[in-house]
């Protein structure tokens, strides 16, 4: 898979969770990228995504900043 296609796939997964009402709760950076925990405040559900693409990590970082403003 090309790097750009990997970015698009990871971005789409992030956007899907955000659209469903999930919020970024925790980020754990490691050698394989970042594990991002999403929590749905009303349904008490948790989802974790492994984000390996650098551009996708920048993308969720910008969403996290907007979320916390």
C-alpha positions as CSV (number, residue, x, y, z in Angstrom):
1,X,0.0,0.0,0.0
2,X,1.3,3.4,-0.9
3,X,2.0,5.9,1.9
4,X,-0.7,8.2,0.7
5,X,-3.2,5.4,0.6
6,X,-2.3,4.5,4.1
7,X,-2.8,8.1,5.2
8,X,-6.3,8.1,3.6
9,X,-7.3,4.9,5.2
10,X,-6.1,6.0,8.7
11,X,-7.7,9.4,8.2
12,X,-11.0,7.8,7.3
13,X,-11.0,5.6,10.4
14,X,-10.3,8.7,12.6
15,X,-13.1,10.7,10.9
16,X,-15.6,7.8,11.2
17,X,-15.1,7.7,15.0
18,X,-15.2,11.5,15.4
19,X,-18.5,11.6,13.4
20,X,-19.9,8.9,15.6
21,X,-19.3,11.2,18.6
22,X,-16.1,9.7,19.9
23,X,-13.5,12.0,21.5
24,X,-9.7,11.4,21.7
25,X,-9.0,10.4,25.2
26,X,-5.3,9.2,25.2
27,X,-2.4,9.0,22.9
28,X,0.5,6.6,23.4
29,X,3.5,7.1,21.0
30,X,5.7,4.2,20.3
31,X,8.1,2.9,17.6
32,X,5.2,1.7,15.4
33,X,3.4,5.0,15.4
34,X,0.8,6.0,17.9
35,X,-2.1,4.2,19.7
36,X,-5.0,6.5,20.0
37,X,-7.8,5.8,22.4
38,X,-11.2,7.2,21.5
39,X,-14.0,7.3,24.1
40,X,-17.7,7.9,23.4
41,X,-18.9,10.0,26.4
42,X,-22.6,8.9,26.3
43,X,-22.3,5.2,25.4
44,X,-19.2,4.5,27.5
45,X,-17.5,2.8,24.6
46,X,-13.7,2.8,23.9
47,X,-12.0,2.2,20.5
48,X,-8.3,2.1,19.9
49,X,-6.6,2.8,16.5
50,X,-3.0,2.2,15.6
51,X,-1.9,5.2,13.5
52,X,1.4,4.5,11.8
53,X,1.5,7.2,9.1
54,X,3.2,10.5,10.0
55,X,0.6,12.6,8.2
56,X,-2.2,10.8,9.9
57,X,-0.5,11.5,13.3
58,X,-0.4,15.2,12.4
59,X,-4.0,15.0,11.4
60,X,-5.2,13.5,14.8
61,X,-3.0,16.0,16.6
62,X,-4.7,18.9,15.0
63,X,-8.1,17.3,15.9
64,X,-6.9,16.9,19.5
65,X,-6.0,20.6,19.7
66,X,-9.4,21.7,18.3
67,X,-11.1,19.3,20.7
68,X,-9.4,20.8,23.7
69,X,-10.0,24.5,22.8
